[in-house]
Amino acid sequence: MVAARKKDDGARAHEIVQALSAAHPDARFELDFETPLELLVALILAAQFRDDRVNQITPPLFARYRTAHDWAAADPAELEQQLRAVNFYRQKTKAVQRCCSELVSRFGGVVPESLDDLLTLPHVGRKTANVLRANAFGAPAIGVDRHVARLAQRIGFTRKTDPDEIEHDLTKAVRPDDRIRFCHLLQWHGRRVCLAREPRCAVCVVQPLCDFGRSSARTARAGAASKRTTTAGRNPTTAKPRAGRAAPRTDAGAIGTAVRRNEKAKATRAQTGRSTSRPPR
């Protein structure tokens, strides 16, 4: 991994936000919600699951369960059936109800804004807490999912692999006013252009600002220059044949060989009375 640039990362991150905003004007937070409680439940359901699928499931649930007490007091068997379309629906039913029970007993049914308080809730990790704080409360928090982590490493904002350490590096690199938008844009860019297996650096609008992208461009230019040099230095009239293959015969050489073979065959028939094309009996 290429080391992070010495340039002011805050300025570079701001340029990246501007460039990606122009490239992905439709980028937004993808989970639908109206209250912090709805977002908290949606985030628990979205673990290792697609956001668009969660959005299909949650509208009738949010209409029925309006408070943390409603979720906590729901019949578990009935709630499981309502969540069957979600992966690990049994475990997630228990997770939602446990979390909401804690909200009722310790926070009066209100989702807290403090990171420390959120981290005391069951099934709420640092990424979930930061995503909730940023999108429900507008806090300048960075939630590190797989897209944010991958692009932060490639761009050169961090060399770390641990999500908490990546969050720490990004918090230092990205200006507070840019952090929420920065995460949304990296998620969309990671799905559309900076793919995990084959990043499309040739069409990436932030390639000049990205350590990985600039390195890929240099490698591509060096390969193209080497290919041009090899092609230009090759003389087709004097080029040697490939190893393992006979040199091509000229027309005159082929005719001379045929004549000699014909004369030798005639001499053999004159001595033996047999054709060389048939074995003797």
Backbone as numpy.savetxt, mean C-alpha at the origin, in Angstrom:
# Nx Ny Nz CAx CAy CAz Cx Cy Cz
16.04 1.62 3.90 15.20 2.81 3.90 16.08 4.05 3.90
15.76 5.00 3.04 16.54 6.22 2.94 16.29 7.09 4.16
17.33 7.72 4.65 17.20 8.56 5.84 16.32 9.77 5.56
15.68 10.26 6.62 14.84 11.44 6.48 15.69 12.63 6.07
15.13 13.52 5.29 15.86 14.69 4.80 16.11 15.67 5.94
17.18 16.46 5.79 17.51 17.46 6.79 16.62 18.69 6.66
15.98 18.84 5.50 15.09 19.98 5.28 13.98 20.00 6.33
13.43 21.19 6.56 12.33 21.35 7.50 11.18 20.43 7.12
10.95 19.41 7.93 9.90 18.44 7.60 8.52 19.06 7.70
8.35 20.08 8.55 7.06 20.74 8.63 6.68 21.38 7.31
7.66 22.04 6.66 7.42 22.66 5.36 7.17 21.59 4.30
7.92 20.52 4.36 7.74 19.45 3.37 6.38 18.80 3.55
5.98 18.53 4.78 4.67 17.92 5.03 3.55 18.84 4.54
3.73 20.14 4.73 2.71 21.09 4.27 2.61 21.06 2.74
3.75 20.99 2.06 3.73 20.89 0.59 3.03 19.60 0.15
3.28 18.51 0.88 2.66 17.23 0.55 1.15 17.31 0.73
0.69 17.95 1.80 -0.74 18.13 2.02 -1.36 18.92 0.87
-0.70 19.97 0.43 -1.23 20.78 -0.67 -1.28 19.98 -1.96
-0.21 19.25 -2.27 -0.17 18.48 -3.52 -1.19 17.35 -3.52
-1.31 16.64 -2.40 -2.27 15.54 -2.33 -3.71 16.04 -2.28
-3.93 17.21 -1.71 -5.28 17.78 -1.71 -5.74 18.07 -3.13
-4.81 18.52 -3.97 -5.15 18.77 -5.37 -5.36 17.47 -6.13
-4.57 16.44 -5.77 -4.68 15.15 -6.47 -5.89 14.35 -6.01
-6.27 14.49 -4.73 -7.39 13.73 -4.17 -8.37 14.69 -3.49
-9.07 15.50 -4.24 -9.98 16.47 -3.62 -11.14 15.81 -2.86
-11.40 14.53 -3.16 -12.50 13.83 -2.51 -12.05 13.09 -1.25
-10.80 13.21 -0.87 -10.29 12.50 0.30 -10.99 12.99 1.56
-11.42 12.04 2.39 -12.10 12.38 3.63 -12.01 11.19 4.58
-12.43 11.42 5.80 -12.54 10.31 6.75 -13.73 9.46 6.31
-13.54 8.15 6.26 -14.52 7.31 5.56 -15.63 6.74 6.44
-15.46 6.70 7.73 -16.52 6.16 8.58 -17.60 7.23 8.80
-18.86 6.84 8.65 -19.97 7.77 8.85 -20.38 7.78 10.33
-20.56 8.98 10.88 -20.98 9.10 12.28 -21.50 10.51 12.51
-22.23 10.67 13.60 -22.72 11.99 14.00 -22.27 12.38 15.40
-21.97 11.40 16.24 -21.54 11.70 17.61 -20.25 10.93 17.92
-19.51 11.37 18.94 -18.31 10.62 19.34 -18.60 9.17 19.69
-19.77 8.90 20.31 -20.12 7.52 20.64 -20.28 6.69 19.37
-20.96 7.24 18.38 -21.13 6.50 17.12 -19.78 6.20 16.48
-18.86 7.16 16.51 -17.54 6.92 15.93 -16.79 5.87 16.72
-16.88 5.89 18.03 -16.20 4.89 18.84 -16.69 3.49 18.50
-18.00 3.31 18.40 -18.55 2.00 18.04 -18.11 1.61 16.64
-18.18 2.55 15.70 -17.79 2.25 14.32 -16.33 1.84 14.24
-15.47 2.48 15.01 -14.04 2.14 14.99 -13.80 0.73 15.52
-14.54 0.34 16.55 -14.40 -1.03 17.06 -14.86 -2.04 16.01
-15.95 -1.74 15.34 -16.46 -2.65 14.31 -15.55 -2.69 13.09
-14.83 -1.59 12.83 -14.02 -1.50 11.61 -12.65 -2.17 11.74
-12.32 -2.69 12.91 -11.03 -3.35 13.08 -10.90 -4.53 12.12
-9.87 -4.50 11.27 -9.62 -5.54 10.26 -10.85 -5.76 9.37
-11.55 -4.68 9.08 -12.77 -4.75 8.28 -12.85 -3.48 7.45
-13.60 -3.52 6.39 -13.67 -2.38 5.47 -14.63 -1.31 6.01
-14.19 -0.05 5.89 -15.01 1.06 6.37 -16.35 1.15 5.64
-16.34 0.92 4.34 -17.59 1.04 3.58 -18.61 -0.02 4.00
-18.12 -1.19 4.39 -19.03 -2.24 4.88 -19.61 -1.85 6.23
-18.80 -1.24 7.08 -19.30 -0.77 8.37 -20.39 0.28 8.16
-20.18 1.17 7.20 -21.17 2.22 6.92 -22.51 1.65 6.46
-22.49 0.48 5.86 -23.74 -0.16 5.44 -24.51 -0.74 6.63
-23.79 -1.10 7.66 -24.39 -1.80 8.80 -24.86 -0.85 9.89
-24.14 0.24 10.09 -24.37 1.06 11.28 -25.63 1.94 11.28
-26.18 2.42 10.16 -27.33 3.34 10.26 -28.49 2.81 11.10
-28.98 1.58 10.89 -30.08 1.11 11.75 -29.65 0.89 13.20
-28.37 0.54 13.40 -27.89 0.36 14.77 -27.82 1.69 15.49
-27.32 2.72 14.82 -27.23 4.03 15.45 -28.63 4.61 15.73
-29.60 4.25 14.89 -30.97 4.72 15.13 -31.59 4.03 16.34
-31.18 2.80 16.60 -31.77 2.04 17.70 -31.03 2.26 19.02
-29.70 2.23 18.97 -28.89 2.38 20.18 -28.29 3.78 20.20
-28.90 4.67 20.92 -28.52 6.09 20.87 -27.56 6.49 21.99
-27.50 5.73 23.04 -26.63 6.07 24.18 -25.73 4.88 24.52
-24.70 5.17 25.31 -23.82 4.09 25.76 -24.60 3.08 26.60
-25.58 3.56 27.35 -26.41 2.65 28.15 -27.21 1.72 27.25
-27.71 2.24 26.13 -28.47 1.39 25.19 -27.61 0.24 24.68
-26.37 0.54 24.31 -25.47 -0.50 23.82 -25.15 -1.51 24.93
-24.84 -0.99 26.11 -24.45 -1.87 27.21 -25.59 -2.77 27.66
-26.83 -2.27 27.59 -27.98 -3.03 28.08 -28.63 -3.90 27.00
-28.13 -3.86 25.76 -28.73 -4.64 24.68 -28.57 -6.14 24.95
-29.53 -6.92 24.45 -29.43 -8.38 24.57 -28.28 -8.87 23.70
-27.27 -9.53 24.28 -26.09 -9.93 23.51 -26.43 -10.80 22.31
-27.35 -11.75 22.48 -27.71 -12.64 21.37 -28.35 -11.85 20.23
-29.20 -10.90 20.57 -29.85 -10.09 19.55 -28.84 -9.19 18.85
-27.93 -8.60 19.63 -26.91 -7.72 19.03 -25.97 -8.51 18.13
-25.65 -9.73 18.52 -24.82 -10.58 17.67 -25.46 -10.78 16.30
-26.75 -11.04 16.29 -27.45 -11.25 15.03 -27.43 -9.97 14.19
-27.50 -8.83 14.83 -27.48 -7.57 14.09 -26.08 -7.25 13.54
-25.07 -7.90 14.13 -23.69 -7.65 13.69 -23.11 -8.82 12.90
-23.94 -9.73 12.45 -23.43 -10.93 11.78 -22.66 -10.60 10.50
-22.96 -9.49 9.87 -22.27 -9.12 8.63 -20.85 -8.63 8.88
-20.51 -8.39 10.14 -19.17 -7.92 10.50 -18.29 -9.13 10.83
-17.02 -9.06 10.45 -16.13 -10.16 10.81 -15.93 -10.20 12.34
-15.72 -11.38 12.86 -15.54 -11.58 14.31 -16.69 -10.94 15.10
-17.91 -11.15 14.61 -19.04 -10.40 15.19 -19.29 -10.75 16.65
-19.00 -11.98 17.06 -19.20 -12.33 18.47 -18.23 -11.56 19.37
-16.94 -11.55 18.97 -15.95 -10.83 19.76 -16.24 -9.33 19.75
-16.68 -8.80 18.61 -16.93 -7.37 18.52 -18.20 -6.97 19.29
-19.16 -7.86 19.36 -20.33 -7.59 20.20 -19.90 -7.42 21.65
-19.06 -8.32 22.13 -18.58 -8.23 23.50 -17.74 -6.97 23.70
-16.92 -6.63 22.69 -16.05 -5.46 22.81 -16.87 -4.18 22.91
-17.87 -4.03 22.07 -18.72 -2.83 22.10 -19.44 -2.72 23.44
-19.99 -3.82 23.92 -20.75 -3.77 25.17 -19.86 -3.52 26.37
-18.67 -4.12 26.38 -17.75 -3.87 27.49 -17.31 -2.41 27.51
-16.99 -1.88 26.34 -16.54 -0.50 26.25 -17.64 0.46 26.70
-18.86 0.21 26.25 -19.97 1.09 26.62 -20.33 0.96 28.10
-20.17 -0.23 28.65 -20.41 -0.40 30.09 -19.43 0.45 30.90
-18.17 0.50 30.46 -17.17 1.32 31.13 -17.49 2.80 30.99
-17.98 3.18 29.81 -18.38 4.58 29.62 -19.48 4.97 30.60
-20.43 4.07 30.78 -21.56 4.35 31.69 -21.08 4.42 33.14
-20.28 3.45 33.53 -19.89 3.36 34.94 -18.86 4.40 35.35
-17.97 4.81 34.42 -16.87 5.69 34.83 -16.93 7.10 34.25
-17.68 7.25 33.14 -17.70 8.57 32.49 -19.12 9.08 32.27
-20.08 8.50 32.94 -21.46 8.95 32.82 -22.04 8.76 31.44
-21.51 7.80 30.70 -22.00 7.52 29.35 -21.46 8.45 28.28
-20.53 9.34 28.65 -19.97 10.31 27.72 -18.57 9.86 27.28
-18.30 9.93 25.98 -16.97 9.57 25.47 -15.99 10.67 25.87
-14.93 10.34 26.59 -13.97 11.37 27.03 -13.11 11.88 25.87
-12.61 13.10 25.99 -11.74 13.67 24.96 -10.27 13.39 25.23
-9.93 13.15 26.47 -8.53 12.96 26.85 -7.98 11.64 26.31
-6.77 11.69 25.78 -6.12 10.47 25.30 -5.93 9.48 26.44
-5.48 9.95 27.59 -5.25 9.06 28.73 -6.54 8.37 29.15
-7.64 9.12 29.17 -8.92 8.51 29.56 -9.38 7.49 28.52
-9.24 7.82 27.27 -9.67 6.89 26.21 -8.88 5.59 26.27
-7.61 5.68 26.59 -6.78 4.47 26.62 -7.12 3.55 27.78
-7.90 4.04 28.74 -8.32 3.16 29.84 -9.54 2.32 29.46
-10.18 2.65 28.34 -11.36 1.90 27.92 -10.94 0.58 27.29
-11.68 -0.50 27.53 -11.34 -1.77 26.89 -11.51 -1.69 25.39
-10.57 -2.31 24.67 -10.60 -2.41 23.21 -10.37 -1.06 22.52
-9.79 -0.12 23.24 -9.42 1.16 22.64 -7.90 1.31 22.73
-7.24 1.15 21.59 -5.80 1.33 21.54 -5.44 2.75 21.15
-4.18 3.00 21.01 -3.70 4.35 20.72 -4.19 4.85 19.36
-4.16 3.99 18.35 -4.63 4.42 17.02 -6.11 4.79 17.07
-6.93 3.92 17.68 -8.37 4.19 17.79 -8.62 5.49 18.54
-7.90 5.69 19.63 -8.09 6.89 20.44 -7.73 8.15 19.66
-6.62 8.11 18.92 -6.20 9.29 18.17 -7.12 9.57 16.99
-7.57 8.53 16.31 -8.52 8.73 15.21 -9.81 9.35 15.74
-10.26 8.87 16.89 -11.49 9.42 17.48 -11.28 10.88 17.89
-10.16 11.17 18.55 -9.90 12.54 19.00 -9.82 13.50 17.81
-9.18 13.06 16.73 -9.02 13.93 15.57 -10.34 14.19 14.86
-11.11 13.14 14.65 -12.29 13.27 13.80 -13.57 13.61 14.55
-13.63 13.30 15.84 -14.83 13.64 16.62 -14.66 14.94 17.39
-13.41 15.24 17.80 -13.18 16.42 18.63 -12.28 17.46 17.97
-11.72 17.16 16.79 -10.87 18.11 16.11 -9.50 18.30 16.72
-9.05 17.35 17.55 -7.73 17.45 18.16 -6.65 17.16 17.11
-5.51 17.84 17.18 -4.44 17.63 16.19 -3.68 16.33 16.46
-4.37 15.23 16.33 -3.81 13.91 16.64 -3.55 13.14 15.36
-2.62 12.23 15.43 -2.26 11.40 14.28 -2.54 9.94 14.61
-3.46 9.34 13.87 -3.75 7.91 14.01 -2.98 7.14 12.97
-2.12 6.25 13.42 -1.22 5.54 12.51 -1.83 4.20 12.11
-2.44 4.17 10.92 -2.88 2.89 10.36 -1.81 2.40 9.39
-2.09 1.33 8.66 -1.06 0.73 7.79 -0.66 1.66 6.65
-1.61 2.45 6.13 -1.27 3.36 5.04 -0.40 4.52 5.53
-0.79 5.10 6.65 -0.01 6.20 7.21 1.40 5.72 7.55
1.52 4.55 8.12 2.84 4.02 8.49 3.70 3.80 7.25
3.14 3.14 6.23 3.92 2.83 5.02 4.39 4.09 4.31
3.50 5.06 4.13 3.86 6.26 3.40 4.81 7.15 4.21
4.64 7.19 5.52 5.56 7.97 6.35 6.98 7.43 6.24
7.11 6.12 6.16 8.44 5.50 6.00 9.00 5.80 4.61
8.20 5.66 3.59 8.69 5.88 2.23 9.06 7.35 1.98
8.22 8.25 2.46 8.49 9.66 2.26 9.77 10.06 2.98
10.03 9.45 4.13 11.25 9.73 4.86 11.03 10.48 6.15
9.81 10.47 6.68 9.55 11.13 7.96 9.96 10.27 9.14
10.12 8.98 8.92 10.48 8.08 10.01 11.17 6.85 9.45
11.97 6.23 10.30 12.56 4.92 9.99 11.95 3.83 10.87
11.07 4.23 11.75 10.54 3.30 12.74 9.47 2.39 12.12
9.22 1.27 12.80 8.18 0.34 12.38 7.07 0.22 13.43
7.37 0.59 14.67 6.37 0.54 15.73 5.40 1.72 15.56
4.08 1.47 15.54 3.12 2.56 15.31 3.25 3.72 16.30
3.51 3.43 17.57 3.64 4.50 18.56 4.86 5.37 18.26
5.96 4.76 17.82 7.16 5.52 17.48 6.96 6.31 16.19
6.23 5.73 15.24 5.91 6.46 14.01 5.06 7.68 14.34
4.07 7.49 15.22 3.24 8.63 15.65 4.10 9.73 16.26
5.07 9.35 17.07 5.94 10.33 17.72 6.73 11.12 16.67
7.28 10.42 15.68 8.06 11.10 14.62 7.17 12.01 13.78
5.97 11.55 13.46 5.07 12.37 12.64 4.57 13.59 13.42
4.38 13.43 14.71 3.94 14.56 15.52 4.99 15.67 15.50
6.26 15.27 15.44 7.33 16.27 15.35 7.44 16.84 13.94
7.14 16.03 12.93 7.36 16.45 11.54 6.21 17.25 10.95
4.98 16.96 11.35 3.80 17.55 10.72 3.23 18.65 11.61
2.97 19.78 11.02 2.40 20.90 11.76 1.03 20.54 12.32
0.69 21.04 13.51 -0.62 20.69 14.10 -1.80 20.96 13.18
-1.78 22.08 12.46 -2.90 22.41 11.58 -3.05 21.45 10.41
-1.99 20.71 10.09 -2.01 19.80 8.94 -2.28 18.34 9.32
-2.25 18.00 10.59 -2.19 16.59 10.99 -3.44 15.79 10.60
-4.61 16.33 10.81 -5.83 15.57 10.51 -5.93 15.33 9.01
-5.76 16.40 8.23 -5.83 16.28 6.77 -4.71 15.41 6.23
-3.54 15.51 6.84 -2.39 14.71 6.43 -2.71 13.23 6.50
-3.33 12.79 7.58 -3.68 11.36 7.73 -4.71 10.93 6.69
-5.74 11.74 6.49 -6.76 11.38 5.49 -6.13 11.24 4.11
-5.27 12.17 3.75 -4.66 12.16 2.41 -3.71 10.99 2.23
-2.93 10.66 3.26 -2.03 9.51 3.14 -2.81 8.21 2.99
-3.95 8.12 3.66 -4.77 6.91 3.51 -5.30 6.77 2.09
-5.79 7.84 1.51 -6.32 7.78 0.15 -5.21 7.57 -0.87
-4.08 8.26 -0.68 -2.96 8.11 -1.61 -2.39 6.69 -1.52
-2.41 6.12 -0.32 -1.90 4.76 -0.15 -2.77 3.71 -0.83
-4.06 3.99 -0.96 -4.97 3.05 -1.63 -4.94 3.21 -3.16
-4.62 4.42 -3.62 -4.75 4.71 -5.05 -3.41 4.71 -5.80
-2.36 5.19 -5.17 -1.09 5.39 -5.89 0.08 4.69 -5.20
0.32 5.01 -3.95 1.47 4.46 -3.23 1.10 3.10 -2.66
0.90 2.15 -3.56 0.44 0.82 -3.16 1.52 0.06 -2.41
1.11 -0.91 -1.63 2.06 -1.63 -0.78 3.09 -2.39 -1.60
2.66 -3.11 -2.62 3.59 -3.97 -3.37 4.25 -3.24 -4.54
3.49 -2.43 -5.25 4.03 -1.76 -6.43 3.66 -0.29 -6.41
4.42 0.52 -5.69 4.11 1.95 -5.67 4.25 2.56 -7.07
3.31 3.39 -7.44 3.29 3.98 -8.79 4.01 5.33 -8.77
5.32 5.28 -8.55 6.10 6.50 -8.39 6.07 7.38 -9.64
5.95 6.76 -10.81 5.99 7.53 -12.05 4.83 8.50 -12.18
3.71 8.24 -11.49 2.54 9.12 -11.58 2.23 9.78 -10.24
3.18 9.73 -9.32 2.94 10.27 -7.97 3.24 11.76 -7.95
2.30 12.56 -7.46 2.47 14.01 -7.45 3.46 14.48 -6.39
3.75 13.63 -5.40 4.69 14.04 -4.35 6.04 13.34 -4.50
6.30 12.75 -5.65 7.57 12.06 -5.86 8.78 12.95 -5.60
8.79 14.23 -6.04 9.95 15.08 -5.76 10.18 15.35 -4.28
9.14 15.15 -3.45 9.24 15.40 -2.02 9.44 14.13 -1.22
9.52 13.00 -1.90 9.54 11.68 -1.25 10.91 11.03 -1.42
11.51 10.59 -0.33 12.82 9.94 -0.40 12.79 8.69 -1.28
11.79 7.86 -1.08 11.67 6.63 -1.87 11.42 6.96 -3.34
10.56 7.94 -3.60 10.25 8.31 -4.97 11.44 8.87 -5.72
12.22 9.72 -5.06 13.40 10.29 -5.70 14.45 9.21 -5.96
14.60 8.28 -5.02 15.54 7.17 -5.21 15.11 6.29 -6.39
13.81 6.01 -6.50 13.30 5.20 -7.61 13.53 5.91 -8.94
13.37 7.24 -8.97 13.58 7.99 -10.20 15.03 7.93 -10.63
15.95 8.05 -9.67 17.38 7.96 -10.01 17.73 6.58 -10.56
17.17 5.55 -9.94 17.43 4.18 -10.41 16.91 3.99 -11.82
15.70 4.50 -12.10 15.12 4.37 -13.44 15.95 5.12 -14.48
16.44 6.33 -14.13 17.26 7.10 -15.07 18.58 6.39 -15.35
19.20 5.83 -14.28 20.47 5.12 -14.47 20.29 3.90 -15.35
19.18 3.18 -15.17 18.92 2.01 -16.00 18.70 2.38 -17.45
17.96 3.46 -17.68 17.71 3.89 -19.05 18.99 4.35 -19.72
19.86 5.08 -18.99 21.12 5.55 -19.56 22.04 4.38 -19.90
22.07 3.38 -19.02 22.89 2.20 -19.28 22.41 1.44 -20.51
21.11 1.35 -20.68 20.56 0.66 -21.84 20.89 1.40 -23.13
20.80 2.75 -23.09 21.13 3.53 -24.29 22.60 3.38 -24.66
23.49 3.37 -23.65 24.92 3.23 -23.91 25.24 1.89 -24.52
24.62 0.84 -24.00 24.86 -0.51 -24.52 24.38 -0.63 -25.96
23.22 -0.09 -26.23 22.67 -0.16 -27.59 23.50 0.64 -28.57
23.96 1.84 -28.15 24.73 2.69 -29.04 26.09 2.09 -29.35
26.69 1.34 -28.43 28.02 0.78 -28.65 28.03 -0.53 -29.40
26.90 -1.03 -29.79 26.83 -2.32 -30.47 26.82 -2.10 -31.98
27.79 -2.75 -32.74 27.86 -2.65 -34.20 27.26 -3.91 -34.80
26.12 -3.81 -35.45 25.45 -5.02 -35.96 26.26 -5.75 -37.02
27.20 -5.07 -37.73 27.96 -5.73 -38.79 29.12 -6.54 -38.26
29.59 -6.19 -37.04 30.73 -6.90 -36.47 30.37 -7.68 -35.21
29.12 -7.65 -34.84 28.70 -8.32 -33.61 28.93 -9.82 -33.71
29.45 -10.40 -32.64 29.71 -11.83 -32.61 28.43 -12.59 -32.34
28.31 -13.80 -32.89 27.11 -14.60 -32.60 27.07 -15.01 -31.15
25.87 -15.26 -30.64 25.71 -15.69 -29.26 26.39 -17.02 -29.03
26.87 -17.20 -27.80 27.53 -18.46 -27.45 26.56 -19.61 -27.61
27.10 -20.74 -28.16 26.27 -21.93 -28.31 25.53 -21.99 -29.64
25.66 -20.95 -30.47 25.00 -20.96 -31.76 26.03 -20.81 -32.87
25.87 -21.57 -33.95 26.79 -21.49 -35.08 26.57 -20.18 -35.82
27.69 -19.66 -36.37 27.58 -18.45 -37.16 26.74 -18.71 -38.40
25.93 -17.77 -38.82 25.09 -17.99 -40.00 25.93 -18.17 -41.25
25.56 -19.13 -42.12 26.27 -19.41 -43.36 25.86 -18.42 -44.43
26.84 -17.98 -45.23 26.52 -17.13 -46.38 25.96 -18.00 -47.49
25.31 -17.41 -48.45 24.74 -18.17 -49.56 25.82 -18.90 -50.34
26.97 -18.24 -50.58 28.05 -18.87 -51.35 28.60 -20.07 -50.61
28.79 -19.95 -49.30 29.31 -21.07 -48.51 28.36 -22.24 -48.53
27.06 -21.96 -48.42 26.07 -23.04 -48.43 26.06 -23.77 -49.76
26.21 -23.02 -50.86 26.21 -23.66 -52.20 27.44 -24.52 -52.36
28.64 -24.03 -51.94 29.87 -24.82 -52.05 29.80 -26.10 -51.27
29.26 -26.07 -50.11 29.12 -27.28 -49.28 28.22 -28.29 -49.97
27.12 -27.82 -50.54 26.19 -28.74 -51.22 26.86 -29.40 -52.41
27.67 -28.64 -53.14 28.36 -29.21 -54.31 29.34 -30.28 -53.87
30.12 -30.01 -52.85 31.10 -31.01 -52.38 30.42 -32.28 -51.89
29.31 -32.12 -51.17 28.57 -33.31 -50.71 28.04 -34.11 -51.89
27.59 -33.45 -52.92 27.04 -34.14 -54.10 28.14 -34.91 -54.83
29.34 -34.30 -54.95 30.45 -34.99 -55.62 30.90 -36.21 -54.83
30.93 -36.07 -53.50 31.35 -37.20 -52.67 30.35 -38.34 -52.78
29.06 -38.02 -52.86 28.04 -39.06 -52.98 28.16 -39.79 -54.31
28.45 -39.07 -55.36 28.62 -39.71 -56.68 29.79 -40.67 -56.66
30.91 -40.28 -56.04 32.10 -41.14 -55.99 31.79 -42.41 -55.21
31.03 -42.28 -54.16 30.69 -43.46 -53.35 29.81 -44.44 -54.13
28.85 -43.90 -54.87 27.99 -44.79 -55.67 28.77 -45.49 -56.77
29.75 -44.78 -57.33 30.55 -45.39 -58.41 31.37 -46.56 -57.88
31.85 -46.48 -56.64 32.67 -47.56 -56.09 31.85 -48.72 -55.57
30.72 -48.45 -54.98 29.96 -49.52 -54.31 28.70 -49.90 -55.04
28.24 -49.03 -55.92 26.99 -49.30 -56.60 25.79 -49.07 -55.73
25.99 -48.48 -54.58 24.87 -48.22 -53.66 24.69 -46.73 -53.49
23.49 -46.37 -53.12 23.19 -44.98 -52.77 23.54 -44.77 -51.32
24.20 -43.63 -51.01 24.59 -43.36 -49.63 23.38 -43.03 -48.76
22.24 -42.84 -49.40 21.06 -42.50 -48.60 20.41 -43.72 -48.01
20.86 -44.95 -48.43 20.29 -46.18 -47.90 21.40 -47.03 -47.25
21.14 -47.63 -46.12 22.16 -48.51 -45.51 22.31 -49.80 -46.30
23.51 -50.38 -46.35 23.67 -51.67 -47.06 22.91 -52.76 -46.34
22.41 -53.71 -47.16 21.69 -54.85 -46.58 22.65 -55.92 -46.14
